[in-house]
Amino acid sequence: MKITSWNVNGIRAAYKKGFLDFWEKHNADILCLQETKCQKEQLTPDMINPYDFESHWSSAEKKGYSGTATFSRHKILSVEHGIHIPKFDSEGRFVISQHKDFKIYNIYFPNGARGPDRHAYKMEFLETLSAHLKPQIQSGVPIIVLGDYNIAPTDIDIYDPKKHARTSGFLPEEKNWFQSFLDLGFVDTFRLLHPDEKHRYSWWNQIERARIGNRGWRIDLICVSKNIQSVVKKAEILDEIEGSDHCPVSITLDI
């Protein structure tokens, strides 16, 4: 089973840039998108359910902002569109889908770069998410948390760690949270299978034309609970795929 995550930086723009070509060639069983930047009613039926995939969407109250969507080839058993906290759910940051063998949290994590208020919002979001997940992990629920984390976990995950030591997305408190998230009972699948691989990134600053020269950050992650890490057979960063300032990331499970 192949599960893929991609921050498309606008689903309508992605369709104009060959999104369906990627879909056909990549052939994922479950595709999770972040930063869709749309309300569902702004889309055509063939955009909502391409290739007869089941889809579920979360949209921000603010139009043209944030948003997540999950598509599945197989039946989804149940769906939630948030964690019952309005300040987070109103930004369309969650599609939580229950599948036969696991639960997927498709999340567009906040960006804290726009000032102290948004940084505080991001840190509260992170701690609230951990508190939400902890009892499920303790009870043995198999969970996949994927999406645009907006955090580069370690020095190896960013092209210039010294330069960005005080940049949002690479701040000490954000990296500390990510380590505490792993300690809660999760595994970063790319590092599970590629522990020392360097220069592998999933986001490049468009303004700086950073994709030229591969001056990127690895902030799009797929993490799984430790009770299903043994079925992860492949973890990929599809950095040859263009159409967004992010590239897709993918895992293959032996299920």
C-alpha positions as CSV (number, residue, x, y, z in Angstrom):
1,M,0.0,0.0,0.0
2,K,1.4,3.4,-1.0
3,I,0.5,6.5,1.0
4,T,1.6,9.9,-0.3
5,S,1.5,13.4,1.2
6,W,2.0,16.7,-0.7
7,N,1.6,20.4,0.1
8,V,0.3,21.5,-3.3
9,N,0.2,25.2,-2.5
10,G,-3.2,25.5,-4.0
11,I,-5.1,22.6,-5.5
12,R,-6.6,24.6,-8.4
13,A,-3.1,25.8,-9.3
14,A,-1.8,22.3,-9.0
15,Y,-4.4,21.0,-11.5
16,K,-3.1,23.5,-14.0
17,K,0.5,22.3,-13.4
18,G,-0.1,18.6,-14.2
19,F,-1.4,17.3,-10.9
20,L,-3.4,14.5,-12.6
21,D,-0.4,13.4,-14.6
22,F,1.5,12.9,-11.3
23,W,-1.5,11.1,-9.8
24,E,-1.6,8.6,-12.7
25,K,2.1,7.9,-12.8
26,H,2.6,7.7,-9.0
27,N,-0.5,5.5,-8.4
28,A,-0.9,6.0,-4.6
29,D,-3.6,4.2,-2.7
30,I,-4.0,7.1,-0.3
31,L,-3.1,10.7,-1.3
32,C,-3.1,13.4,1.4
33,L,-2.9,17.1,0.4
34,Q,-2.2,20.2,2.4
35,E,-2.6,23.9,1.7
36,T,-5.4,23.2,-0.8
37,K,-6.5,26.9,-0.5
38,C,-10.1,26.3,-1.5
39,Q,-13.6,25.7,-0.4
40,K,-15.0,22.4,-1.7
41,E,-17.8,24.2,-3.5
42,Q,-15.2,26.0,-5.6
43,L,-14.2,22.7,-7.2
44,T,-15.6,20.7,-10.1
45,P,-16.8,17.1,-9.4
46,D,-13.9,15.6,-11.3
47,M,-11.5,17.6,-9.0
48,I,-13.3,16.4,-5.9
49,N,-13.3,12.7,-6.8
50,P,-10.8,12.0,-9.5
51,Y,-10.6,8.4,-10.7
52,D,-13.5,7.5,-8.4
53,F,-11.4,7.9,-5.2
54,E,-13.2,8.7,-2.1
55,S,-12.3,12.2,-0.8
56,H,-12.7,14.2,2.3
57,W,-11.9,17.9,2.6
58,S,-11.3,20.4,5.4
59,S,-11.4,24.1,4.5
60,A,-10.4,27.2,6.5
61,E,-13.1,29.7,7.3
62,K,-10.8,32.3,5.6
63,K,-11.1,31.7,1.8
64,G,-7.9,30.9,-0.1
65,Y,-6.0,29.8,3.0
66,S,-4.8,26.6,4.5
67,G,-7.0,23.5,3.9
68,T,-6.4,19.7,3.7
69,A,-7.8,16.9,1.7
70,T,-7.5,13.1,1.8
71,F,-8.2,10.8,-1.1
72,S,-8.5,7.0,-0.8
73,R,-8.8,4.1,-3.3
74,H,-10.3,2.0,-0.5
75,K,-13.2,2.6,1.8
76,I,-12.6,5.0,4.7
77,L,-14.4,3.8,7.8
78,S,-14.9,7.2,9.5
79,V,-13.6,10.8,9.2
80,E,-13.2,13.8,11.5
81,H,-12.3,17.3,10.4
82,G,-10.5,18.5,13.5
83,I,-9.7,17.8,17.2
84,H,-12.7,19.7,18.6
85,I,-10.7,22.9,19.3
86,P,-12.2,25.8,17.3
87,K,-9.1,27.9,17.0
88,F,-7.3,25.1,15.2
89,D,-10.2,23.4,13.4
90,S,-11.4,26.7,11.9
91,E,-8.2,26.8,9.8
92,G,-8.9,23.5,8.0
93,R,-5.8,21.9,9.2
94,F,-7.0,18.3,9.8
95,V,-8.5,15.4,7.9
96,I,-8.4,12.5,10.3
97,S,-9.4,9.2,8.6
98,Q,-9.9,5.8,10.0
99,H,-8.8,3.0,7.7
100,K,-8.9,-0.8,8.2
101,D,-5.4,-1.1,9.5
102,F,-4.6,2.4,10.9
103,K,-5.7,5.9,11.5
104,I,-4.3,8.8,9.4
105,Y,-3.8,12.3,10.6
106,N,-3.4,14.5,7.5
107,I,-2.2,17.8,9.0
108,Y,-1.1,21.1,7.7
109,F,0.9,22.4,10.7
110,P,0.9,26.1,11.4
111,N,3.7,28.4,10.2
112,G,5.1,30.5,13.0
113,A,7.1,33.0,10.9
114,R,4.5,35.8,10.7
115,G,5.3,37.1,14.2
116,P,5.1,36.3,18.0
117,D,1.4,35.6,18.0
118,R,1.6,33.0,15.3
119,H,4.6,31.4,16.9
120,A,2.7,31.1,20.1
121,Y,-0.3,29.7,18.2
122,K,2.0,27.1,16.6
123,M,3.6,26.0,19.9
124,E,0.1,25.7,21.4
125,F,-1.0,23.7,18.4
126,L,2.0,21.3,18.8
127,E,1.5,20.7,22.5
128,T,-2.3,20.3,22.0
129,L,-1.7,17.7,19.3
130,S,0.6,15.7,21.5
131,A,-1.9,15.7,24.3
132,H,-4.6,14.6,21.8
133,L,-2.5,11.7,20.5
134,K,-1.0,10.5,23.8
135,P,-3.9,8.4,25.0
136,Q,-4.4,6.8,21.6
137,I,-0.7,5.8,21.5
138,Q,-0.9,4.4,25.0
139,S,-3.9,2.3,24.1
140,G,-2.1,0.9,21.0
141,V,-4.0,2.6,18.2
142,P,-1.9,2.3,14.9
143,I,-1.5,5.9,13.7
144,I,0.1,7.7,10.8
145,V,0.8,11.5,11.2
146,L,1.7,13.0,7.9
147,G,1.8,16.4,6.2
148,D,3.6,19.7,6.2
149,Y,5.0,19.8,9.7
150,N,6.7,23.2,9.1
151,I,9.6,21.9,11.2
152,A,13.0,20.7,10.0
153,P,13.8,18.1,12.8
154,T,17.6,18.1,12.8
155,D,20.7,19.7,11.3
156,I,20.7,17.1,8.5
157,D,17.3,18.2,7.4
158,I,18.2,21.8,6.4
159,Y,20.7,23.1,4.0
160,D,22.3,25.7,6.3
161,P,21.6,24.9,10.0
162,K,23.8,27.7,11.3
163,K,22.2,30.4,9.2
164,H,18.7,29.3,10.2
165,A,19.4,28.6,13.9
166,R,16.9,31.4,14.8
167,T,14.5,30.9,11.9
168,S,10.9,29.8,12.4
169,G,10.7,26.1,11.5
170,F,14.1,25.4,13.0
171,L,13.9,27.0,16.4
172,P,15.1,25.0,19.4
173,E,11.6,24.8,20.9
174,E,10.2,23.4,17.7
175,K,12.9,20.8,17.4
176,N,12.5,19.9,21.0
177,W,8.8,19.4,20.4
178,F,9.5,17.1,17.5
179,Q,11.8,15.0,19.6
180,S,9.1,14.8,22.3
181,F,6.7,13.7,19.6
182,L,9.0,10.9,18.7
183,D,9.4,10.0,22.3
184,L,5.6,9.8,22.6
185,G,5.8,6.7,20.4
186,F,6.4,7.8,16.7
187,V,9.0,7.1,14.1
188,D,10.1,9.4,11.3
189,T,9.8,7.0,8.4
190,F,12.4,8.6,6.1
191,R,15.0,8.6,8.8
192,L,14.0,5.1,9.8
193,L,15.1,3.8,6.4
194,H,17.6,6.6,5.5
195,P,19.2,7.6,8.8
196,D,22.2,9.4,7.4
197,E,21.1,10.6,4.0
198,K,22.0,14.2,3.4
199,H,20.7,16.9,1.0
200,R,17.2,15.5,0.8
201,Y,14.6,18.2,1.1
202,S,10.9,18.7,0.5
203,W,10.5,22.5,0.5
204,W,12.5,25.3,-1.2
205,N,11.9,29.0,-0.8
206,Q,10.4,30.3,-4.1
207,I,11.3,33.9,-3.5
208,E,15.0,32.9,-3.1
209,R,14.8,30.5,-6.1
210,A,16.2,28.0,-3.6
211,R,15.4,24.9,-5.6
212,I,18.2,25.9,-7.9
213,G,21.2,24.5,-6.0
214,N,18.9,22.4,-3.7
215,R,18.9,24.9,-0.8
216,G,16.0,23.3,0.9
217,W,14.3,22.1,4.1
218,R,12.9,18.6,4.9
219,I,9.6,19.7,6.6
220,D,7.1,17.3,4.9
221,L,7.1,14.2,7.0
222,I,5.4,10.9,7.4
223,C,5.6,9.5,10.9
224,V,4.1,6.3,12.1
225,S,3.4,4.8,15.6
226,K,6.1,2.3,16.6
227,N,3.6,-0.5,16.5
228,I,3.5,-0.4,12.7
229,Q,7.0,0.7,11.9
230,S,7.9,-2.9,10.9
231,V,5.5,-2.8,7.9
232,V,7.2,0.3,6.4
233,K,9.1,-1.0,3.4
234,K,9.9,2.2,1.5
235,A,10.1,5.9,2.3
236,E,10.7,8.4,-0.5
237,I,11.1,12.1,-1.1
238,L,9.9,12.7,-4.7
239,D,12.0,15.7,-5.2
240,E,11.9,15.4,-9.0
241,I,8.2,16.4,-8.9
242,E,7.5,20.1,-9.5
243,G,4.3,22.1,-9.4
244,S,4.6,23.5,-5.9
245,D,7.3,24.9,-3.6
246,H,7.0,21.5,-1.8
247,C,7.5,18.1,-3.3
248,P,5.6,14.9,-2.4
249,V,6.8,12.4,0.1
250,S,5.6,8.8,0.2
251,I,5.8,5.5,2.1
252,T,5.0,2.0,1.0
253,L,3.6,-0.4,3.6
254,D,3.5,-4.2,3.5
255,I,-0.2,-4.5,4.3
